[in-house]
Amino acid sequence: YKKAFIRSVIFSIIIGISFEILQSQLTESRTASLLDVFANSIGALFGVLFYQLIIRNKRIEKLIFKIE
């Protein structure tokens, strides 16, 4: 799970950076910002942590995803 956790965070950060680059290249009204990259990275970390701590709980996972 440690490798999956690290890969998930890294992949999410790369996606966030990609979105920043795309919004600066594809739109005229938006620019890329390092603060946005930082916010995206923090959001990715919290999202993966949330999954690891809450959703991976078997009882909650069964309730949410209706796993038998």
C-alpha positions in Angstrom: 0.0 0.0 0.0 2.9 2.3 0.6 3.9 2.2 -3.1 0.4 2.7 -4.2 0.0 5.7 -1.8 3.1 7.3 -3.1 2.2 6.7 -6.8 -1.3 8.1 -6.2 0.0 11.3 -4.7 2.7 11.7 -7.5 0.2 11.0 -10.2 -2.3 13.4 -8.8 0.3 16.2 -8.5 1.4 15.6 -12.1 -2.3 15.9 -13.2 -2.6 19.1 -11.2 0.5 20.6 -12.9 -0.8 19.5 -16.3 -4.1 21.3 -15.7 -2.2 24.5 -14.8 -0.1 24.3 -17.9 -3.1 23.5 -20.1 -5.2 26.4 -18.7 -2.3 28.8 -19.4 -1.9 27.5 -22.9 -5.5 27.0 -24.0 -7.2 30.0 -22.5 -6.6 33.7 -22.7 -8.2 34.7 -19.4 -6.4 32.2 -17.1 -2.8 31.9 -16.2 -0.7 29.2 -14.5 0.2 29.9 -10.9 2.6 28.2 -8.5 0.1 28.8 -5.7 -2.5 26.9 -7.7 0.0 24.0 -8.2 0.7 24.1 -4.4 -3.0 24.0 -3.7 -3.6 21.2 -6.2 -0.8 19.2 -4.5 -2.2 19.7 -1.0 -5.6 18.7 -2.3 -4.2 15.5 -3.9 -2.4 14.6 -0.7 -5.5 15.1 1.4 -7.6 13.2 -1.1 -5.3 10.2 -1.0 -5.0 10.4 2.8 -8.8 10.6 3.1 -9.1 7.4 1.0 -6.5 5.6 3.0 -7.9 6.5 6.4 -11.7 6.6 5.8 -12.7 4.8 2.6 -10.3 1.9 3.0 -12.0 1.1 6.3 -13.7 -2.2 5.3 -17.0 -1.4 7.1 -17.3 2.0 5.5 -16.2 0.7 2.1 -18.9 -2.0 2.2 -21.5 0.6 3.1 -20.5 3.1 0.4 -19.8 0.7 -2.4 -22.4 -1.9 -1.4 -19.7 -4.7 -1.4 -21.0 -8.0 -0.2 
